[in-house]
């Protein structure tokens, strides 16, 4: 009974007792997926300062083994995003990679798509598809100030982990 109630197949009401909810497997799976929030599938963010050079950003991307770097300003608040292709494009130019700051080539605020830990992962998945990007910074509003502190990242890889957990029935 407890397992069927927890799974959503049965519900209980005072004076009525247990009753069948009428939900199908697909309905229950869909509700489960829609209830999972970003904080359960996040990764740690990899952040560079906007004054760092393109060369340093490329090195960080290799050392940290990520595809997207988040860029912060002097106050450590989110100012942009740099992807692999942004760095490749910058490398094709005639400039020295040691002297161009990432702040010049990044996708900058307010054009950065971001999310918060309490957001639903299904909404993030839809944003990744519609915006054609690989990941989003997870942020927290800076108390008593403007801007956002970067607290995590959520990428296509995290969403793939969720898919595997769903298949193994191991989601929270
Ligand atoms: P790549 O094309 O390098 O594999 P993406 O598809 O993630 O990586 O990035 C495509 C473009 O979108 C890049 O110019 C990048 O700066 C930008 N971008 C990446 N993530 C975001 C984001 N969260 N918000 C806004 N723009 C982004």
Boltz pocket constraint, residues with backbone or C-beta under 6 A from the ligand:
constraints:
  - pocket:
      binder: B
      contacts: [[A, 67], [A, 68], [A, 81], [A, 82], [A, 83], [A, 84], [A, 85], [A, 86], [A, 105], [A, 106], [A, 107], [A, 111], [A, 112], [A, 113], [A, 114], [A, 131], [A, 132], [A, 133], [A, 134], [A, 135], [A, 136], [A, 137]]
      max_distance: 6.0
